[in-house]
């Protein structure tokens, strides 16, 4: 009975215990499915966002990154509720695109680890749980590098995802008896199916973190935050370093089994107690020798390799002990040999960077050595299958490698011998490897296994690329390259050498570079060159050489010595570029520096030199001279009426006529615009110049026939062959009566010209020291304005702009005033015409922009964010460096977005040189600055040139607004401008809106934006915030009459 009872009791006990295992297995299957689904969904989501960021980064390609023109981030932010904000930064964390939602300044951004992640990472990178700096929400930060056309990393795109929203999307359907946490690399909670609001962002307790730290897949058991033991399934997302857990409490898992277990135990214990007595009696006889064997085995298991079992007890047991001890001795010797061989193999693989593998072709599973894991970037727990190997292979090599393995190796039975690239999953690094392998076959001659090695050859490949690059640079360089031995004999030249010199490579090899000498450099030149080469190792200068054709050409030549580690010269390398065209251009520039580009007359610089020479010559010959300052009357009207080209044609024709009116030896110079100066020399008396002056007046009033090419399209008043006539005002001073230096004489002649213009124009005035000393010249007025600028006497007033339909204050126009110490507040009309076309107007314009930006920064600090428009005149707009100057000013105000600045230009000023104006405006718009065309409709070609001016806003001139309620023609013009704005996709704003009637009429015909006394008069900067508040509280209603 005992023999039957023992197996029965053991079976019952086994069933009870096995029921717990079955319960655990069922629970593991359940949580394994859940954790698989969650990790898969997370992985797919990260892959999708990686593709998105890659696409965004491509929109900002450049060095530095440039603002994308076609990218619409708003669509992303509005359609994806997970996205908090999006930003683009350069490698110094400066914002690239202020139109995006990331507005964190660089100095603040660099404090965050995710910004450092973006600055340093070469690939797509994912942060842990961080608090979003602007919203304070828990988020995960994704970054992707921005590269230029050469692949160099120049910045990064950053995207923040709301973890609470992500938690709701992914984990809302998790069963209540299952807890799913997602941890980042630092064991912070990213997501949690229960208590997410309280747990996200918190760090896993240390004891739980220690228990789960190395778990990236499979199953684990740990206590949760309340000390309850849970059974977890684990999965990882390698690209982000995240781990996903799904767990059930052991109580829930084992509850069904516990009930069965208690029943079985009750029955089993009853039987066990009955059998214990008999079992004890039987076991005692043979237990001691068996225990000795077991004790010996236990010692061996814990590392006591010298332990041996006592040979005692019954004969059978003693024989087992002897065989057991002999087996231990044999095993120990074999293990020693195996350890030695493994050590030698491991070290040889490590030194040679060679890993080994064995691929089972039946199961498609493979095993790898430690060095191979290091090369491939694998962890111990990573899968090793044909699919996982394919995933390691670089995407560009993958298809070819799979075809090679299956066709050439497995089917054709060729040895595996291939160089290919792998992408290490541990760090995303791309490595070149050389794989070798041989097949083994079964008894049916079928391939069953491939064993081989993999060697890291990345450094060798890099060296090959460097060699290829050096050869490519040598062949395709845009400079000529000559390589000589230490004695100066040419051993190689590139193709550009032949293109520049005309000598083929065959003709140049074996020659000394002196065969190119032109003879323009003397011996001392070459002695100095060789002295620098031997002492400093390099030399660079301009030199003249001779081509094969005999033509002498200029080149910029740099020679460097290539030396070995001991300092011995191995070669000389010379790089040279043909600068003949540049030298010719320099000569042209020298001419341009002394002569007016339009008329070819001497300019102010050359005039000053000739006037000083004329004074010195007059002193030597005891002769007088006259300085004649001539200003053409009404030339600006020609430009405004007929266009800039017509004005240039008049200036060139009159310059030639006035030049012909002078005597031989006299000088006529153009100072700029419509101002000329003539120096009349060798005068016996002052009156000798009068005939010449009268001829100049006559020449200046010559009738000029406009060429057909100057007729502007759309100008109905200008006809081909139309006659234009202007006059001149002339001021004259004499030397030695006016015994001052050349500059003062010019001022005196300018002063006399000013008096002639005041006297009615088309006349001359002779400077009288006693009578004219008190007359203020334009020069004096300009100087006073310059002093006022230096002394801070100018202030800006601001006139608001509003949206009449919504009542919103949309911006303000900055208007300059002169706070004169004696005259009080001077309006711009009293001083701006004085500096028209004068360089001081540029300095004043830059001051206005800088002051307006500073004020905008102060308003933004108070919570008032307005677009401010600033007027710029034609001279400032036409400066070649205007975009650079504007960029410098904007850089000084980093707290003000460039989009908040609007530049207003007069239509006529932009049309004087439409191409240059458009180019300048495009350059400024690229910085984010907007443009408005002021007084639109008053120019002569508004419709024709509207499409060429990249302006955002058209301002309807107040002359049309003021009378549109009474004058149908003015109302028709206003309607036409509004229609043009709609067709050309421009905004339109009305100036001079003074009454509610004006506002209602404008709203009815489609113009919502307004500016004028009906809104507010210009006011000091400190008054505008209070006015804006009052306007909003009053409902944004226009005054019934000008305020």
Secondary structure as UniProt FT lines:
FT   HELIX           2..59
FT   HELIX           73..79
FT   TURN            81..82
FT   STRAND          83..90
FT   TURN            91..92
FT   TURN            98..99
FT   HELIX           106..109
FT   TURN            110..111
FT   HELIX           113..120
FT   STRAND          125..131
FT   TURN            133..135
FT   STRAND          138..147
FT   TURN            149..150
FT   STRAND          153..162
FT   HELIX           163..171
FT   TURN            172..173
FT   TURN            176..177
FT   STRAND          181..183
FT   TURN            185..186
FT   STRAND          188..192
FT   HELIX           196..199
FT   TURN            200..201
FT   HELIX           206..212
FT   TURN            213..214
FT   STRAND          218..223
FT   TURN            225..226
FT   STRAND          229..237
FT   TURN            238..241
FT   STRAND          242..249
FT   HELIX           250..301
FT   TURN            302..303
FT   TURN            305..306
FT   HELIX           315..352
FT   STRAND          354..360
FT   TURN            361..364
FT   STRAND          365..368
FT   HELIX           370..376
FT   TURN            380..381
FT   HELIX           386..392
FT   HELIX           395..403
FT   HELIX           404..411
FT   STRAND          416..423
FT   TURN            425..427
FT   STRAND          430..441
FT   TURN            443..444
FT   STRAND          447..456
FT   HELIX           458..476
FT   STRAND          480..485
FT   TURN            486..487
FT   STRAND          489..493
FT   HELIX           495..501
FT   HELIX           505..508
FT   TURN            509..510
FT   HELIX           513..516
FT   HELIX           523..536
FT   STRAND          538..546
FT   TURN            548..549
FT   STRAND          552..563
FT   TURN            565..566
FT   STRAND          569..578
FT   HELIX           580..594
FT   TURN            597..599
FT   HELIX           604..621
FT   STRAND          624..633
FT   HELIX           635..642
FT   HELIX           644..661
FT   TURN            664..665
FT   STRAND          667..672
FT   TURN            673..674
FT   STRAND          675..683
FT   HELIX           686..689
FT   HELIX           690..700
FT   STRAND          704..705
FT   HELIX           708..710
FT   TURN            713..714
FT   TURN            716..717
FT   TURN            720..721
FT   STRAND          723..724
FT   STRAND          727..735
FT   TURN            736..737
FT   HELIX           742..758
FT   TURN            759..760
FT   STRAND          763..766
FT   HELIX           769..772
FT   TURN            773..774
FT   HELIX           778..790
FT   TURN            791..792
FT   STRAND          794..803
FT   TURN            804..806
FT   STRAND          809..820
FT   TURN            821..823
FT   STRAND          824..826
FT   HELIX           828..830
FT   HELIX           832..835
FT   TURN            836..837
FT   HELIX           840..861
FT   TURN            862..863
FT   STRAND          867..872
FT   HELIX           874..877
FT   TURN            880..881
FT   HELIX           882..891
FT   TURN            894..895
FT   HELIX           898..900
FT   STRAND          901..906
FT   HELIX           907..911
FT   TURN            912..913
FT   HELIX           914..926
FT   TURN            927..928
FT   STRAND          930..936
FT   HELIX           942..945
FT   HELIX           946..948
FT   STRAND          953..956
FT   HELIX           958..963
FT   TURN            964..966
FT   HELIX           968..983
FT   TURN            984..985
FT   STRAND          987..991
FT   HELIX           996..1004
FT   TURN            1005..1006
FT   STRAND          1009..1011
FT   TURN            1013..1015
FT   STRAND          1019..1020
FT   HELIX           1021..1033
FT   TURN            1034..1035
//
